[in-house]
Amino acid sequence: MQRSESELLAAARAGDAGAIEEILERHEHQVFRFGLRMCGSEDDAREVLQETLLAAFRKLPEFRGEAALSTWLFQIARSFCMKQRRRAVGEPAAPLPVEAPEAAAVPSPAAAPDERAHAREIGQILQAAILALPEEQREVIVLRDVEGLPAEEAARVVGIEVGALKSRLHRARSELRQRLSALLGEGEAAALAPCPEMARELAAYVAAEIDQATCARIEEHLARCPRCAAACDSLERTVSLCSRIPGGEVPAPIRSAVRRALRAAATG
């Protein structure tokens, strides 16, 4: 029988190695994927994963469960992502292909090699578009649309109010929609395009954060406009592929290195 999160935490605090391993199994892929989507480099994502888990291991007795464990881990990971990004300022980004494929199907585990390569190409296109966003927009897209966190949990990770998070997410989705439209074919771009009314609403706030009144108007518009609702749904489905496309799994050597580091910390 699978243990609950509270049971696992209690056992982990008591030094139960099995409980610690189970916590890692449940959460390490999310932390690694978050680092990968935010930093764009597997090496940086490995550093973020290792530092996050080491910090969480050391601070485990302080965790009181006011938020979900995943929220706490994302908060720690976010701080390390910011450090990694600051260190990388001025370094050229690794080139990513921008040729648009014909479809966005995610292959099954038994897919042919060419299908897996195709899926990875989709992932690279999405990653390129997400990495091109400003950091504050990128993190809300990753937390909400890639990881699927509820708005309240994502807002807690970022450290802002839920209304402010929704406003930032509207801006981020608009920016991402424009970038994806430049990378995808005409058919996909049309599916992502909002109606002119929504475009005018967002264009009026190019230089500033959308305020709460604008956020309310946009949400009301989405509720009554089928075209915009469909565009948002299409964008969410497209971006959520990042959580399933090859490239987000924790490579075996990284998993081993993280566990060695945790064992060393436990005995040090």
DRENDO-1510 file (C-alpha; in Angstrom, 1 decimal, always signed):
<recs>
REC; n; res; u; v; w
REC; 1; MET; +0.0; +0.0; +0.0 .
REC; 2; GLN; +1.4; +3.4; -1.0 .
REC; 3; ARG; +2.2; +5.7; +1.9 .
REC; 4; SER; +0.6; +9.1; +2.1 .
REC; 5; GLU; +2.8; +12.2; +1.8 .
REC; 6; SER; +2.6; +12.9; +5.6 .
REC; 7; GLU; +3.6; +9.3; +6.4 .
REC; 8; LEU; +6.5; +9.5; +4.0 .
REC; 9; LEU; +7.7; +12.8; +5.5 .
REC; 10; ALA; +7.5; +11.5; +9.0 .
REC; 11; ALA; +9.5; +8.4; +8.0 .
REC; 12; ALA; +12.0; +10.4; +6.1 .
REC; 13; ARG; +12.6; +12.7; +9.1 .
REC; 14; ALA; +13.2; +9.6; +11.2 .
REC; 15; GLY; +15.9; +8.5; +8.7 .
REC; 16; ASP; +14.0; +5.9; +6.8 .
REC; 17; ALA; +16.0; +5.5; +3.6 .
REC; 18; GLY; +13.1; +3.8; +1.8 .
REC; 19; ALA; +10.9; +6.8; +2.5 .
REC; 20; ILE; +13.5; +9.2; +1.2 .
REC; 21; GLU; +13.9; +7.1; -2.0 .
REC; 22; GLU; +10.1; +7.1; -2.4 .
REC; 23; ILE; +10.0; +10.9; -2.1 .
REC; 24; LEU; +12.7; +11.1; -4.7 .
REC; 25; GLU; +10.8; +8.8; -7.1 .
REC; 26; ARG; +7.7; +10.9; -6.8 .
REC; 27; HIS; +9.2; +14.4; -7.2 .
REC; 28; GLU; +12.7; +14.4; -8.8 .
REC; 29; HIS; +11.4; +14.3; -12.4 .
REC; 30; GLN; +9.3; +17.4; -11.7 .
REC; 31; VAL; +12.3; +19.3; -10.2 .
REC; 32; PHE; +14.6; +18.2; -13.0 .
REC; 33; ARG; +12.1; +19.2; -15.7 .
REC; 34; PHE; +11.5; +22.6; -14.1 .
REC; 35; GLY; +15.3; +23.2; -14.1 .
REC; 36; LEU; +15.5; +22.1; -17.7 .
REC; 37; ARG; +12.6; +24.3; -18.9 .
REC; 38; MET; +13.9; +27.3; -16.9 .
REC; 39; CYS; +17.6; +27.0; -17.6 .
REC; 40; GLY; +17.6; +25.3; -21.0 .
REC; 41; SER; +20.7; +23.1; -20.2 .
REC; 42; GLU; +20.8; +19.6; -18.9 .
REC; 43; ASP; +24.0; +20.4; -17.0 .
REC; 44; ASP; +22.2; +23.4; -15.3 .
REC; 45; ALA; +19.1; +21.2; -14.7 .
REC; 46; ARG; +21.3; +18.6; -13.0 .
REC; 47; GLU; +22.8; +21.3; -10.7 .
REC; 48; VAL; +19.4; +22.6; -9.9 .
REC; 49; LEU; +18.1; +19.1; -9.1 .
REC; 50; GLN; +21.0; +18.2; -6.9 .
REC; 51; GLU; +21.1; +21.4; -5.0 .
REC; 52; THR; +17.4; +21.4; -4.5 .
REC; 53; LEU; +17.3; +17.9; -3.1 .
REC; 54; LEU; +20.3; +18.5; -0.9 .
REC; 55; ALA; +18.8; +21.7; +0.5 .
REC; 56; ALA; +15.4; +19.9; +1.0 .
REC; 57; PHE; +17.2; +17.0; +2.7 .
REC; 58; ARG; +18.9; +19.4; +5.1 .
REC; 59; LYS; +15.8; +21.5; +5.8 .
REC; 60; LEU; +13.4; +18.6; +6.0 .
REC; 61; PRO; +12.9; +18.9; +9.8 .
REC; 62; GLU; +11.8; +22.6; +9.2 .
REC; 63; PHE; +9.1; +21.6; +6.7 .
REC; 64; ARG; +5.7; +21.9; +8.5 .
REC; 65; GLY; +3.4; +21.1; +5.6 .
REC; 66; GLU; +1.7; +24.4; +5.3 .
REC; 67; ALA; +2.0; +23.9; +1.5 .
REC; 68; ALA; +2.3; +20.7; -0.6 .
REC; 69; LEU; +5.8; +19.1; -0.7 .
REC; 70; SER; +5.9; +19.7; -4.4 .
REC; 71; THR; +5.3; +23.5; -3.8 .
REC; 72; TRP; +8.1; +23.6; -1.3 .
REC; 73; LEU; +10.5; +21.8; -3.7 .
REC; 74; PHE; +9.5; +24.1; -6.6 .
REC; 75; GLN; +10.2; +27.1; -4.3 .
REC; 76; ILE; +13.7; +25.8; -3.5 .
REC; 77; ALA; +14.3; +24.9; -7.2 .
REC; 78; ARG; +13.2; +28.3; -8.3 .
REC; 79; SER; +15.9; +30.0; -6.1 .
REC; 80; PHE; +18.6; +27.8; -7.6 .
REC; 81; CYS; +17.3; +28.4; -11.1 .
REC; 82; MET; +17.6; +32.1; -10.5 .
REC; 83; LYS; +21.2; +31.7; -9.4 .
REC; 84; GLN; +22.0; +29.5; -12.4 .
REC; 85; ARG; +20.5; +32.1; -14.7 .
REC; 86; ARG; +22.4; +35.0; -13.1 .
REC; 87; ARG; +25.7; +33.0; -13.6 .
REC; 88; ALA; +24.8; +32.3; -17.2 .
REC; 89; VAL; +24.1; +36.0; -18.1 .
REC; 90; GLY; +26.2; +36.9; -21.1 .
REC; 91; GLU; +26.8; +33.3; -22.2 .
REC; 92; PRO; +25.5; +32.4; -25.7 .
REC; 93; ALA; +22.5; +30.2; -25.7 .
REC; 94; ALA; +22.8; +26.7; -27.2 .
REC; 95; PRO; +21.2; +26.8; -30.7 .
REC; 96; LEU; +17.9; +24.9; -31.1 .
REC; 97; PRO; +16.3; +23.9; -34.4 .
REC; 98; VAL; +13.3; +26.0; -35.5 .
REC; 99; GLU; +12.0; +24.1; -38.4 .
REC; 100; ALA; +8.3; +23.3; -37.8 .
REC; 101; PRO; +7.2; +19.7; -38.0 .
REC; 102; GLU; +3.9; +18.7; -39.5 .
REC; 103; ALA; +2.2; +17.4; -36.3 .
REC; 104; ALA; +2.5; +17.4; -32.6 .
REC; 105; ALA; +1.7; +13.8; -31.7 .
REC; 106; VAL; +3.5; +12.3; -28.7 .
REC; 107; PRO; +4.7; +8.7; -29.4 .
REC; 108; SER; +3.9; +5.8; -27.3 .
REC; 109; PRO; +6.8; +4.1; -25.4 .
REC; 110; ALA; +6.9; +1.5; -28.3 .
REC; 111; ALA; +7.1; +4.2; -31.0 .
REC; 112; ALA; +9.5; +3.9; -33.9 .
REC; 113; PRO; +12.9; +5.7; -33.7 .
REC; 114; ASP; +11.8; +8.3; -36.3 .
REC; 115; GLU; +8.6; +9.1; -34.2 .
REC; 116; ARG; +10.7; +9.6; -31.1 .
REC; 117; ALA; +13.0; +11.9; -33.0 .
REC; 118; HIS; +10.0; +13.8; -34.3 .
REC; 119; ALA; +8.7; +14.1; -30.7 .
REC; 120; ARG; +12.1; +15.4; -29.6 .
REC; 121; GLU; +12.0; +18.0; -32.4 .
REC; 122; ILE; +8.6; +19.2; -31.1 .
REC; 123; GLY; +10.1; +19.4; -27.6 .
REC; 124; GLN; +13.0; +21.5; -28.9 .
REC; 125; ILE; +10.6; +23.9; -30.7 .
REC; 126; LEU; +8.5; +24.4; -27.5 .
REC; 127; GLN; +11.7; +24.7; -25.4 .
REC; 128; ALA; +13.1; +27.4; -27.8 .
REC; 129; ALA; +9.8; +29.4; -27.6 .
REC; 130; ILE; +9.6; +29.0; -23.8 .
REC; 131; LEU; +13.3; +30.0; -23.2 .
REC; 132; ALA; +12.8; +33.1; -25.4 .
REC; 133; LEU; +10.3; +34.4; -22.8 .
REC; 134; PRO; +11.3; +36.8; -20.0 .
REC; 135; GLU; +12.1; +34.8; -16.9 .
REC; 136; GLU; +9.1; +35.9; -14.9 .
REC; 137; GLN; +6.8; +34.9; -17.8 .
REC; 138; ARG; +8.7; +31.6; -18.4 .
REC; 139; GLU; +8.3; +30.4; -14.8 .
REC; 140; VAL; +4.5; +30.9; -14.7 .
REC; 141; ILE; +4.1; +29.1; -18.1 .
REC; 142; VAL; +6.2; +26.2; -16.8 .
REC; 143; LEU; +4.4; +26.0; -13.4 .
REC; 144; ARG; +0.9; +26.3; -14.8 .
REC; 145; ASP; +1.0; +24.9; -18.3 .
REC; 146; VAL; +3.8; +22.4; -18.2 .
REC; 147; GLU; +3.6; +21.1; -14.6 .
REC; 148; GLY; -0.1; +21.8; -14.2 .
REC; 149; LEU; +0.1; +23.4; -10.8 .
REC; 150; PRO; -3.2; +25.0; -9.6 .
REC; 151; ALA; -3.0; +28.8; -9.7 .
REC; 152; GLU; -2.9; +29.1; -5.9 .
REC; 153; GLU; +0.1; +26.7; -5.7 .
REC; 154; ALA; +2.0; +28.4; -8.6 .
REC; 155; ALA; +1.4; +31.8; -6.9 .
REC; 156; ARG; +2.9; +30.5; -3.7 .
REC; 157; VAL; +6.0; +29.2; -5.5 .
REC; 158; VAL; +6.5; +32.5; -7.3 .
REC; 159; GLY; +5.7; +34.5; -4.2 .
REC; 160; ILE; +2.9; +36.7; -5.6 .
REC; 161; GLU; -0.9; +37.0; -5.2 .
REC; 162; VAL; -3.1; +34.7; -7.3 .
REC; 163; GLY; -4.6; +37.6; -9.2 .
REC; 164; ALA; -1.1; +38.9; -10.1 .
REC; 165; LEU; -0.1; +35.4; -11.2 .
REC; 166; LYS; -3.2; +35.2; -13.6 .
REC; 167; SER; -2.3; +38.6; -15.0 .
REC; 168; ARG; +1.3; +37.5; -15.6 .
REC; 169; LEU; +0.1; +34.2; -17.1 .
REC; 170; HIS; -2.1; +36.1; -19.6 .
REC; 171; ARG; +0.9; +38.1; -20.8 .
REC; 172; ALA; +3.1; +35.0; -20.9 .
REC; 173; ARG; +0.6; +33.0; -23.0 .
REC; 174; SER; +0.2; +36.0; -25.4 .
REC; 175; GLU; +4.0; +36.2; -25.8 .
REC; 176; LEU; +4.4; +32.5; -26.2 .
REC; 177; ARG; +1.5; +32.4; -28.7 .
REC; 178; GLN; +3.3; +34.9; -30.9 .
REC; 179; ARG; +6.6; +33.1; -30.7 .
REC; 180; LEU; +5.0; +29.7; -31.5 .
REC; 181; SER; +3.1; +31.2; -34.4 .
REC; 182; ALA; +6.5; +32.2; -35.9 .
REC; 183; LEU; +7.8; +28.6; -35.5 .
REC; 184; LEU; +4.7; +26.5; -36.5 .
REC; 185; GLY; +3.0; +26.2; -39.8 .
REC; 186; GLU; +0.0; +28.3; -40.9 .
REC; 187; GLY; -2.5; +25.7; -39.7 .
REC; 188; GLU; -1.1; +25.5; -36.2 .
REC; 189; ALA; -0.5; +29.2; -36.0 .
REC; 190; ALA; -4.2; +29.9; -36.9 .
REC; 191; ALA; -5.3; +27.6; -34.2 .
REC; 192; LEU; -3.3; +29.6; -31.7 .
REC; 193; ALA; -4.4; +33.0; -32.8 .
REC; 194; PRO; -6.8; +35.0; -30.6 .
REC; 195; CYS; -9.5; +37.2; -32.0 .
REC; 196; PRO; -8.8; +40.9; -32.8 .
REC; 197; GLU; -10.6; +42.1; -29.7 .
REC; 198; MET; -8.4; +40.0; -27.4 .
REC; 199; ALA; -5.3; +41.1; -29.4 .
REC; 200; ARG; -6.2; +44.8; -28.9 .
REC; 201; GLU; -6.8; +44.2; -25.2 .
REC; 202; LEU; -3.4; +42.6; -24.7 .
REC; 203; ALA; -1.6; +45.0; -27.1 .
REC; 204; ALA; -2.7; +47.9; -24.9 .
REC; 205; TYR; -0.5; +46.5; -22.1 .
REC; 206; VAL; +2.7; +45.7; -24.0 .
REC; 207; ALA; +4.9; +47.9; -21.7 .
REC; 208; ALA; +3.3; +47.1; -18.3 .
REC; 209; GLU; +1.9; +44.3; -16.2 .
REC; 210; ILE; -1.8; +43.7; -16.8 .
REC; 211; ASP; -3.8; +45.1; -13.8 .
REC; 212; GLN; -6.6; +43.3; -12.0 .
REC; 213; ALA; -9.4; +45.0; -13.9 .
REC; 214; THR; -7.9; +44.0; -17.2 .
REC; 215; CYS; -7.4; +40.4; -15.9 .
REC; 216; ALA; -11.1; +40.3; -15.1 .
REC; 217; ARG; -12.1; +41.6; -18.5 .
REC; 218; ILE; -9.9; +39.0; -20.2 .
REC; 219; GLU; -11.3; +36.2; -18.2 .
REC; 220; GLU; -14.9; +37.4; -19.0 .
REC; 221; HIS; -13.9; +37.6; -22.7 .
REC; 222; LEU; -12.5; +34.0; -22.6 .
REC; 223; ALA; -15.8; +32.8; -21.1 .
REC; 224; ARG; -17.9; +34.2; -24.0 .
REC; 225; CYS; -15.5; +34.0; -27.0 .
REC; 226; PRO; -15.3; +30.4; -28.5 .
REC; 227; ARG; -12.4; +31.4; -30.7 .
REC; 228; CYS; -10.2; +32.7; -27.8 .
REC; 229; ALA; -11.2; +29.8; -25.6 .
REC; 230; ALA; -10.2; +27.3; -28.3 .
REC; 231; ALA; -6.9; +29.2; -28.8 .
REC; 232; CYS; -6.1; +29.0; -25.1 .
REC; 233; ASP; -7.0; +25.4; -24.9 .
REC; 234; SER; -4.9; +24.6; -27.9 .
REC; 235; LEU; -1.9; +26.5; -26.5 .
REC; 236; GLU; -2.2; +24.8; -23.1 .
REC; 237; ARG; -2.3; +21.4; -24.8 .
REC; 238; THR; +0.7; +22.3; -26.9 .
REC; 239; VAL; +2.8; +23.5; -24.0 .
REC; 240; SER; +1.8; +20.6; -21.8 .
REC; 241; LEU; +3.5; +18.3; -24.3 .
REC; 242; CYS; +6.8; +19.5; -22.6 .
REC; 243; SER; +5.9; +17.3; -19.7 .
REC; 244; ARG; +5.7; +14.1; -21.8 .
REC; 245; ILE; +8.1; +14.6; -24.7 .
REC; 246; PRO; +11.5; +12.9; -24.5 .
REC; 247; GLY; +14.0; +15.2; -22.8 .
REC; 248; GLY; +12.3; +15.7; -19.5 .
REC; 249; GLU; +13.2; +12.4; -17.9 .
REC; 250; VAL; +16.0; +12.4; -15.3 .
REC; 251; PRO; +18.9; +10.6; -17.0 .
REC; 252; ALA; +20.2; +7.5; -15.0 .
REC; 253; PRO; +23.7; +9.0; -14.4 .
REC; 254; ILE; +22.1; +12.1; -12.9 .
REC; 255; ARG; +19.9; +10.0; -10.7 .
REC; 256; SER; +22.9; +8.1; -9.5 .
REC; 257; ALA; +24.9; +11.2; -8.8 .
REC; 258; VAL; +22.1; +12.8; -6.9 .
REC; 259; ARG; +21.7; +9.8; -4.7 .
REC; 260; ARG; +25.5; +9.6; -4.0 .
REC; 261; ALA; +25.4; +13.3; -3.0 .
REC; 262; LEU; +22.5; +12.7; -0.7 .
REC; 263; ARG; +24.2; +9.7; +0.9 .
REC; 264; ALA; +27.4; +11.7; +1.4 .
REC; 265; ALA; +25.4; +14.5; +3.0 .
REC; 266; ALA; +23.7; +12.0; +5.3 .
REC; 267; THR; +26.9; +10.5; +6.5 .
REC; 268; GLY; +29.0; +13.7; +6.5 .
</recs>
